[in-house]
Amino acid sequence: MEPPRLTPAPPPGKPASRYAWWVVFMLWGVCFFNYADRQAISAVSKPLQQEFGFSESELGLIGSAFMWVYAAGAPFAGFICDRFRRKDLILGGCLFWSFVTMTTGACSRLWHFVGVRALEGFGETFYFPASMALVSDYHSPRTRSRAMAAHQSSVYAGTILGSWLGAWFAVQHGWRYGFYVFGGCGFLLGLLLYRFLREPARGASELEAPPVREPLGIALRTAATDVFRTPTALLLMLVFAGANSVAGVFLFWTPKFLADKFNFQLTMAGLGGAAFI
């Protein structure tokens, strides 16, 4: 079988090609649905409670199922992304989590919701390790920060619009509709980008030669040793864990809090809950 064709990256220090910026644009769309899909559930927590009689603890279980799986899978996702084509992991993940998002609209029991949220966390955990590696290979240090900053804006666009539109769809058509729309659009995008997104040569934009690939077990031990012996890495992990624990709770519960405490309409509660972040 003929090996997959790799796209050369610009030499270190050279301006990024026009296609390299198109890569950022394409990944922006995938990342938008990565966050819109995960955030849509928070906007409809009140309708879910009204229809199914979920307690606050049960809603918390639904909300946290995604994060537990996402966090547990992230370290392993990084090693997998170092060994397989990033394009396949990004777009395959997009197809998987988009399908799971669509199935959320068919849920009717607590374990259904917990299960689809856990599966969505599994599908989405591959995106960031693979996409950041892809951007780094298309953009040398000269443009890498700008490329990553542009890509990062999709996180907030997806978070805000996912919550707001999820609530709007719930008001206009019922809470299930938003999951069908988000999941369907993300699935179509994943199929479309398989034609246009190309895999770059791994490590081609680095100033030094790419590292030699090690067996998985050795690589895991080496990476863990390097991380836990580096105080800066440990502090960054601690800060990131603290920030995300607050953000996760805030983003999931704020729309319902605004609706319950201040009688916000569902659409405004969905927008306000995300915009405050």
ZAGUDO-270033 format. One record per residue (C-alpha): residue in one letter; x, y, z. Coordinates in steps of 0.001 Angstrom, whole numbers, plus 524288, in hexadecimal, padded with zeros to 5 digits. Each point is the difference from the previous one (the first is absolute). Layout:
ZAGUDO-270033
<atom type="A" xx="X" yy="Y" zz="Z"/>
...
//
This chain:
ZAGUDO-270033
<atom type="M" xx="80000" yy="80000" zz="80000"/>
<atom type="E" xx="80536" yy="80D5A" zz="7FC70"/>
<atom type="P" xx="803A0" yy="80823" zz="80C09"/>
<atom type="P" xx="7F7F5" yy="80C5F" zz="80277"/>
<atom type="R" xx="80508" yy="80C25" zz="7F94F"/>
<atom type="L" xx="8058F" yy="80A07" zz="80958"/>
<atom type="T" xx="7FFD4" yy="80E9B" zz="7FDC7"/>
<atom type="P" xx="80CD2" yy="80727" zz="80289"/>
<atom type="A" xx="7FF88" yy="80B0C" zz="809DA"/>
<atom type="P" xx="806BA" yy="80D17" zz="7FDE0"/>
<atom type="P" xx="80E64" yy="80036" zz="803C1"/>
<atom type="P" xx="802E2" yy="80597" zz="80D89"/>
<atom type="G" xx="7FFEB" yy="80ED2" zz="7FFD6"/>
<atom type="K" xx="7F8A1" yy="800DF" zz="7F30D"/>
<atom type="P" xx="7F259" yy="805F1" zz="7FEFD"/>
<atom type="A" xx="7F4DA" yy="7F661" zz="800ED"/>
<atom type="S" xx="7F997" yy="7FC71" zz="7F32B"/>
<atom type="R" xx="7F229" yy="803E5" zz="7FCB1"/>
<atom type="Y" xx="7FBD4" yy="7F1E3" zz="801D3"/>
<atom type="A" xx="805C7" yy="7FFFA" zz="80DBE"/>
<atom type="W" xx="7F64D" yy="80AAB" zz="80388"/>
<atom type="W" xx="7F51D" yy="7F86F" zz="7F97A"/>
<atom type="V" xx="80382" yy="7F4E1" zz="8092F"/>
<atom type="V" xx="7FD9C" yy="80913" zz="80B89"/>
<atom type="F" xx="7F2F7" yy="803FA" zz="7FA0D"/>
<atom type="M" xx="7FBDB" yy="7F1D6" zz="7FDFD"/>
<atom type="L" xx="80400" yy="7FC3D" zz="80DC2"/>
<atom type="W" xx="7F8B9" yy="80BF2" zz="80509"/>
<atom type="G" xx="7F36A" yy="7FA0F" zz="7FAF8"/>
<atom type="V" xx="802C1" yy="7F2B8" zz="80604"/>
<atom type="C" xx="80399" yy="80616" zz="80D0D"/>
<atom type="F" xx="7F3AC" yy="8084B" zz="7FFAA"/>
<atom type="F" xx="7F7A7" yy="7F3B9" zz="7FFD8"/>
<atom type="N" xx="808FF" yy="7F997" zz="809EA"/>
<atom type="Y" xx="7FBD7" yy="80A57" zz="809C9"/>
<atom type="A" xx="7F237" yy="802CB" zz="7FB30"/>
<atom type="D" xx="7FC71" yy="7F1A2" zz="80127"/>
<atom type="R" xx="80524" yy="7FEB3" zz="80DCB"/>
<atom type="Q" xx="7F9C5" yy="80CC4" zz="8047B"/>
<atom type="A" xx="7F265" yy="7FDEF" zz="7FA6A"/>
<atom type="I" xx="7FC28" yy="7F6EE" zz="80B2F"/>
<atom type="S" xx="8015F" yy="80AC9" zz="80A2B"/>
<atom type="A" xx="7F642" yy="808AE" zz="7F8E5"/>
<atom type="V" xx="7F555" yy="7F5B3" zz="800E8"/>
<atom type="S" xx="80256" yy="7FAFC" zz="80DD0"/>
<atom type="K" xx="7F36F" yy="80682" zz="804A9"/>
<atom type="P" xx="7F775" yy="7F9FA" zz="7F544"/>
<atom type="L" xx="80651" yy="7F2D4" zz="802DA"/>
<atom type="Q" xx="7FCAA" yy="80140" zz="80E59"/>
<atom type="Q" xx="7F20F" yy="803E4" zz="7FCCC"/>
<atom type="E" xx="7FDD7" yy="7F4CD" zz="7F673"/>
<atom type="F" xx="80716" yy="7F4F4" zz="806ED"/>
<atom type="G" xx="7FFAE" yy="80462" zz="80E30"/>
<atom type="F" xx="80EB6" yy="7FF70" zz="801C1"/>
<atom type="S" xx="8052F" yy="8045B" zz="80D31"/>
<atom type="E" xx="80B1E" yy="809B3" zz="80147"/>
<atom type="S" xx="8093A" yy="7F4B7" zz="802EB"/>
<atom type="E" xx="7FBB6" yy="7F8CC" zz="7F3D3"/>
<atom type="L" xx="801F4" yy="80C22" zz="7F7B6"/>
<atom type="G" xx="80D82" yy="80137" zz="80602"/>
<atom type="L" xx="802EB" yy="7F1FA" zz="7FC28"/>
<atom type="I" xx="7FBEF" yy="802E7" zz="7F203"/>
<atom type="G" xx="8083F" yy="80C49" zz="7FFCB"/>
<atom type="S" xx="80C22" yy="7F9C2" zz="805D4"/>
<atom type="A" xx="7FFF9" yy="7F357" zz="7F816"/>
<atom type="F" xx="80624" yy="8071C" zz="7F48D"/>
<atom type="M" xx="80AE2" yy="805EB" zz="8082D"/>
<atom type="W" xx="803B8" yy="7F37A" zz="80711"/>
<atom type="V" xx="801F3" yy="7F87F" zz="7F361"/>
<atom type="Y" xx="80661" yy="80B80" zz="7F922"/>
<atom type="A" xx="809CF" yy="801C5" zz="80B05"/>
<atom type="A" xx="80303" yy="7F183" zz="80152"/>
<atom type="G" xx="8020C" yy="7FE5F" zz="7F16D"/>
<atom type="A" xx="80809" yy="80C37" zz="7FD59"/>
<atom type="P" xx="80D91" yy="7FA97" zz="8038C"/>
<atom type="F" xx="7FDE8" yy="7F3E6" zz="7F7A7"/>
<atom type="A" xx="7FA69" yy="8081F" zz="7F4EB"/>
<atom type="G" xx="80CC3" yy="80770" zz="7FF4A"/>
<atom type="F" xx="807EC" yy="7F397" zz="7FE26"/>
<atom type="I" xx="7F690" yy="7FB14" zz="7F5B3"/>
<atom type="C" xx="800B9" yy="80CEC" zz="7F8BE"/>
<atom type="D" xx="80ED0" yy="7FEBB" zz="7FFB0"/>
<atom type="R" xx="7FECC" yy="7F2F0" zz="7F90D"/>
<atom type="F" xx="7F4D9" yy="80134" zz="7F663"/>
<atom type="R" xx="7FBEB" yy="809BD" zz="7F5AE"/>
<atom type="R" xx="7FAC1" yy="80C3A" zz="8067C"/>
<atom type="K" xx="7F67E" yy="80268" zz="7F4E1"/>
<atom type="D" xx="7F960" yy="7F2E0" zz="8025F"/>
<atom type="L" xx="7FF29" yy="80226" zz="80EA7"/>
<atom type="I" xx="7FA87" yy="80DC3" zz="7FE7F"/>
<atom type="L" xx="7F5E2" yy="7FCF3" zz="7F5AA"/>
<atom type="G" xx="7FD0B" yy="7F24C" zz="804D0"/>
<atom type="G" xx="7FDD5" yy="805CB" zz="80D72"/>
<atom type="C" xx="7F74D" yy="80A8C" zz="7FA2E"/>
<atom type="L" xx="7F79C" yy="7F5D5" zz="7F93A"/>
<atom type="F" xx="7FF36" yy="7F7E1" zz="80C71"/>
<atom type="W" xx="7FC75" yy="80ACE" zz="80987"/>
<atom type="S" xx="7F68D" yy="8061F" zz="7F639"/>
<atom type="F" xx="7F8DC" yy="7F30A" zz="7FEBC"/>
<atom type="V" xx="7FF98" yy="7FECC" zz="80EC9"/>
<atom type="T" xx="7FAAB" yy="80DE0" zz="800DC"/>
<atom type="M" xx="7F4FC" yy="7FC69" zz="7F6B6"/>
<atom type="T" xx="7FCA2" yy="7F411" zz="8082F"/>
<atom type="T" xx="7FE93" yy="808DE" zz="80BE9"/>
<atom type="G" xx="7F31B" yy="80452" zz="7FA30"/>
<atom type="A" xx="7FB03" yy="7F202" zz="8011F"/>
<atom type="C" xx="80333" yy="7FEA0" zz="80E83"/>
<atom type="S" xx="7F505" yy="7FDA3" zz="809A7"/>
<atom type="R" xx="80674" yy="7FA76" zz="80C46"/>
<atom type="L" xx="80A9C" yy="80467" zz="8093D"/>
<atom type="W" xx="809AD" yy="7F591" zz="7FBBA"/>
<atom type="H" xx="7FDB9" yy="803D7" zz="7F1CD"/>
<atom type="F" xx="80461" yy="80DE2" zz="802BF"/>
<atom type="V" xx="80B80" yy="7FBC5" zz="80861"/>
<atom type="G" xx="80436" yy="7F65C" zz="7F591"/>
<atom type="V" xx="7FF92" yy="8095F" zz="7F486"/>
<atom type="R" xx="80702" yy="80A7A" zz="807BA"/>
<atom type="A" xx="80ABE" yy="7F661" zz="80389"/>
<atom type="L" xx="80133" yy="7FBA8" zz="7F1D0"/>
<atom type="E" xx="80097" yy="80E19" zz="7FB95"/>
<atom type="G" xx="80B11" yy="80271" zz="80995"/>
<atom type="F" xx="80745" yy="7F463" zz="7FA57"/>
<atom type="G" xx="7FE48" yy="804C3" zz="7F209"/>
<atom type="E" xx="803EE" yy="80DFB" zz="802C6"/>
<atom type="T" xx="80C16" yy="7FCF4" zz="8080E"/>
<atom type="F" xx="8080C" yy="7FD5B" zz="7F3C3"/>
<atom type="Y" xx="7FD41" yy="80D10" zz="7F9B1"/>
<atom type="F" xx="80913" yy="8095B" zz="80709"/>
<atom type="P" xx="80C6E" yy="7F7A7" zz="8003E"/>
<atom type="A" xx="7FE5B" yy="7FD07" zz="7F18D"/>
<atom type="S" xx="7FBF3" yy="80D98" zz="7FB98"/>
<atom type="M" xx="80ABD" yy="80723" zz="80752"/>
<atom type="A" xx="80A1A" yy="7F6B6" zz="7FA55"/>
<atom type="L" xx="7FA61" yy="8023F" zz="7F276"/>
<atom type="V" xx="8005F" yy="80ECF" zz="80177"/>
<atom type="S" xx="80DF8" yy="7FF28" zz="8050A"/>
<atom type="D" xx="80428" yy="7F85B" zz="7F409"/>
<atom type="Y" xx="7F9C7" yy="809A9" zz="7F6A2"/>
<atom type="H" xx="804C8" yy="80C10" zz="80738"/>
<atom type="S" xx="80E1B" yy="80253" zz="803BB"/>
<atom type="P" xx="80344" yy="807E9" zz="80C48"/>
<atom type="R" xx="7FE92" yy="80C3E" zz="7F7B5"/>
<atom type="T" xx="7F11C" yy="7FEB8" zz="7FEB5"/>
<atom type="R" xx="7FC86" yy="7F54F" zz="809AE"/>
<atom type="S" xx="7FB1C" yy="808BD" zz="80AFC"/>
<atom type="R" xx="7F713" yy="80789" zz="7F6D6"/>
<atom type="A" xx="7FAC5" yy="7F375" zz="7FA3A"/>
<atom type="M" xx="7FD11" yy="7FA2F" zz="80D57"/>
<atom type="A" xx="7F9C8" yy="80CAB" zz="804BE"/>
<atom type="A" xx="7F713" yy="80050" zz="7F423"/>
<atom type="H" xx="7FC6F" yy="7F1CA" zz="80237"/>
<atom type="Q" xx="7FD7E" yy="80274" zz="80E77"/>
<atom type="S" xx="7F556" yy="809E3" zz="7FCE4"/>
<atom type="S" xx="7F78B" yy="7F4B2" zz="7FB6B"/>
<atom type="V" xx="7FFCA" yy="7FAC8" zz="80DF4"/>
<atom type="Y" xx="7F89E" yy="80BEF" zz="804C8"/>
<atom type="A" xx="7F787" yy="80140" zz="7F3E2"/>
<atom type="G" xx="7FBD3" yy="7F1D9" zz="8016B"/>
<atom type="T" xx="7FDC3" yy="8013D" zz="80E9A"/>
<atom type="I" xx="7F793" yy="80C37" zz="7FEF5"/>
<atom type="L" xx="7F85F" yy="7FC65" zz="7F3D0"/>
<atom type="G" xx="7FE7D" yy="7F1DD" zz="80430"/>
<atom type="S" xx="7F94B" yy="80439" zz="80C80"/>
<atom type="W" xx="7F7F7" yy="80AE1" zz="7F9EA"/>
<atom type="L" xx="7FBAD" yy="7F8AC" zz="7F3CB"/>
<atom type="G" xx="7FD73" yy="7F3B3" zz="807DA"/>
<atom type="A" xx="7F698" yy="807D4" zz="8086C"/>
<atom type="W" xx="7FA0B" yy="806D0" zz="7F42C"/>
<atom type="F" xx="7FD75" yy="7F324" zz="7F91A"/>
<atom type="A" xx="7F9FC" yy="7FAB8" zz="80C85"/>
<atom type="V" xx="7F67B" yy="80B69" zz="800B9"/>
<atom type="Q" xx="7FC83" yy="7FF9B" zz="7F19A"/>
<atom type="H" xx="7FFD5" yy="7F174" zz="7FD0C"/>
<atom type="G" xx="80274" yy="7F85A" zz="80C89"/>
<atom type="W" xx="80C99" yy="7FC98" zz="8070A"/>
<atom type="R" xx="80365" yy="7F494" zz="7F6F4"/>
<atom type="Y" xx="800C1" yy="80846" zz="7F3BC"/>
<atom type="G" xx="80CC5" yy="806DE" zz="8034B"/>
<atom type="F" xx="8072C" yy="7F31D" zz="8016E"/>
<atom type="Y" xx="7FB4D" yy="7FB9B" zz="7F2AE"/>
<atom type="V" xx="80469" yy="80CCF" zz="7F9D4"/>
<atom type="F" xx="80D52" yy="800D4" zz="806A6"/>
<atom type="G" xx="802DF" yy="7F19F" zz="7FE13"/>
<atom type="G" xx="7FB6A" yy="7FFD5" zz="7F1E7"/>
<atom type="C" xx="807B2" yy="80C16" zz="7FC26"/>
<atom type="G" xx="80C49" yy="7FAFD" zz="806A5"/>
<atom type="F" xx="7FEA3" yy="7F2D3" zz="7F94F"/>
<atom type="L" xx="7FEB2" yy="8064A" zz="7F293"/>
<atom type="L" xx="80BA7" yy="808C7" zz="802C8"/>
<atom type="G" xx="8084D" yy="7F448" zz="803BC"/>
<atom type="L" xx="7FC9B" yy="7F91F" zz="7F34D"/>
<atom type="L" xx="802B2" yy="80C3B" zz="7F7FC"/>
<atom type="L" xx="80D39" yy="802BD" zz="80617"/>
<atom type="Y" xx="804FD" yy="7F263" zz="7FD0D"/>
<atom type="R" xx="8015F" yy="804F4" zz="7F220"/>
<atom type="F" xx="8073B" yy="80C92" zz="80338"/>
<atom type="L" xx="807E3" yy="7FE02" zz="80C77"/>
<atom type="R" xx="80D63" yy="7FA34" zz="7FD4A"/>
<atom type="E" xx="80979" yy="7F974" zz="80954"/>
<atom type="P" xx="80D02" yy="80758" zz="800E3"/>
<atom type="A" xx="80D33" yy="7F9B3" zz="801D8"/>
<atom type="R" xx="8016D" yy="7FE2F" zz="80E9C"/>
<atom type="G" xx="8099B" yy="80990" zz="8061E"/>
<atom type="A" xx="8035B" yy="80684" zz="7F311"/>
<atom type="S" xx="7FED0" yy="80DE8" zz="80519"/>
<atom type="E" xx="808FA" yy="7FE03" zz="80BA9"/>
<atom type="L" xx="80D8F" yy="805AC" zz="800BC"/>
<atom type="E" xx="8052F" yy="7F2E8" zz="80497"/>
<atom type="A" xx="7FDE2" yy="7F272" zz="7FAA6"/>
<atom type="P" xx="7F3A7" yy="7F956" zz="8050F"/>
<atom type="P" xx="8024A" yy="7F687" zz="80B4B"/>
<atom type="V" xx="80198" yy="7F18C" zz="7FD95"/>
<atom type="R" xx="7F36A" yy="7F896" zz="80263"/>
<atom type="E" xx="8010A" yy="7F730" zz="80BEB"/>
<atom type="P" xx="7F7DF" yy="7F421" zz="803BC"/>
<atom type="L" xx="7F38A" yy="803DA" zz="80703"/>
<atom type="G" xx="803EF" yy="7FAF0" zz="80D63"/>
<atom type="I" xx="80D1E" yy="806F2" zz="7FFD2"/>
<atom type="A" xx="7F9CA" yy="80C79" zz="7FAE2"/>
<atom type="L" xx="7F5DC" yy="7FFF0" zz="80AF2"/>
<atom type="R" xx="80A5E" yy="7FE5F" zz="80A78"/>
<atom type="T" xx="808CD" yy="80A54" zz="7F9F5"/>
<atom type="A" xx="7F50F" yy="809F1" zz="7FEC7"/>
<atom type="A" xx="7FB0E" yy="7FDA3" zz="80DD3"/>
<atom type="T" xx="80DB5" yy="8014E" zz="8057A"/>
<atom type="D" xx="80274" yy="80C96" zz="7F891"/>
<atom type="V" xx="7F328" yy="80603" zz="80472"/>
<atom type="F" xx="8010E" yy="7FC7E" zz="80E59"/>
<atom type="R" xx="80E1E" yy="80491" zz="800B0"/>
<atom type="T" xx="7FC95" yy="80D59" zz="7FA4B"/>
<atom type="P" xx="7FA40" yy="8096C" zz="80A17"/>
<atom type="T" xx="7FB0A" yy="8093C" zz="7F57B"/>
<atom type="A" xx="7F84A" yy="7F517" zz="7F98B"/>
<atom type="L" xx="7FA24" yy="7FBE0" zz="80D09"/>
<atom type="L" xx="7FC0B" yy="80DF3" zz="8033A"/>
<atom type="L" xx="7F9CE" yy="801CA" zz="7F2A3"/>
<atom type="M" xx="7F864" yy="7F366" zz="801C9"/>
<atom type="L" xx="7FB58" yy="80485" zz="80D58"/>
<atom type="V" xx="7FBD6" yy="80D59" zz="7FB00"/>
<atom type="F" xx="7F93E" yy="7FA2C" zz="7F42E"/>
<atom type="A" xx="7F8D8" yy="7F60F" zz="8086D"/>
<atom type="G" xx="7FB5B" yy="80ABD" zz="80926"/>
<atom type="A" xx="7FB91" yy="808DD" zz="7F508"/>
<atom type="N" xx="7F8C2" yy="7F543" zz="7F8E2"/>
<atom type="S" xx="7F963" yy="7FAB9" zz="80C26"/>
<atom type="V" xx="7FA2F" yy="80D81" zz="8023F"/>
<atom type="A" xx="7FCBF" yy="80219" zz="7F1A7"/>
<atom type="G" xx="7F9A2" yy="7F2A8" zz="7FEAF"/>
<atom type="V" xx="7F711" yy="8020B" zz="80BAC"/>
<atom type="F" xx="7FD14" yy="80DFF" zz="7FC0E"/>
<atom type="L" xx="7FCB4" yy="7FCD1" zz="7F1E6"/>
<atom type="F" xx="7F72E" yy="7F487" zz="80332"/>
<atom type="W" xx="7F840" yy="805CE" zz="80B37"/>
<atom type="T" xx="7FF17" yy="80E8C" zz="7FCF1"/>
<atom type="P" xx="7F526" yy="7FF34" zz="7F5B3"/>
<atom type="K" xx="7F73E" yy="7F86E" zz="80955"/>
<atom type="F" xx="803A3" yy="808E1" zz="80B55"/>
<atom type="L" xx="7FC37" yy="80C1D" zz="7F841"/>
<atom type="A" xx="7F323" yy="7F9D6" zz="7FC00"/>
<atom type="D" xx="7FCA1" yy="7FB49" zz="80DC4"/>
<atom type="K" xx="804E6" yy="80B6D" zz="8080F"/>
<atom type="F" xx="7FD67" yy="80BAF" zz="7F746"/>
<atom type="N" xx="7F561" yy="7FAA2" zz="7F701"/>
<atom type="F" xx="80831" yy="801D4" zz="7F3C7"/>
<atom type="Q" xx="7F9B6" yy="7FAD0" zz="7F3B7"/>
<atom type="L" xx="806E8" yy="7F3BA" zz="7FB6C"/>
<atom type="T" xx="80674" yy="80690" zz="7F455"/>
<atom type="M" xx="8057B" yy="80B2C" zz="80818"/>
<atom type="A" xx="80443" yy="7F692" zz="80A9F"/>
<atom type="G" xx="8075E" yy="7F80D" zz="7F5D8"/>
<atom type="L" xx="806B5" yy="80C07" zz="7FA9F"/>
<atom type="G" xx="802EF" yy="805E1" zz="80D4B"/>
<atom type="G" xx="80542" yy="7F363" zz="805AB"/>
<atom type="A" xx="80A7B" yy="7FF1F" zz="7F586"/>
<atom type="A" xx="80298" yy="80E79" zz="7FDBC"/>
<atom type="F" xx="803D5" yy="80212" zz="80E3F"/>
<atom type="I" xx="80BD6" yy="7F743" zz="7FDBA"/>
//
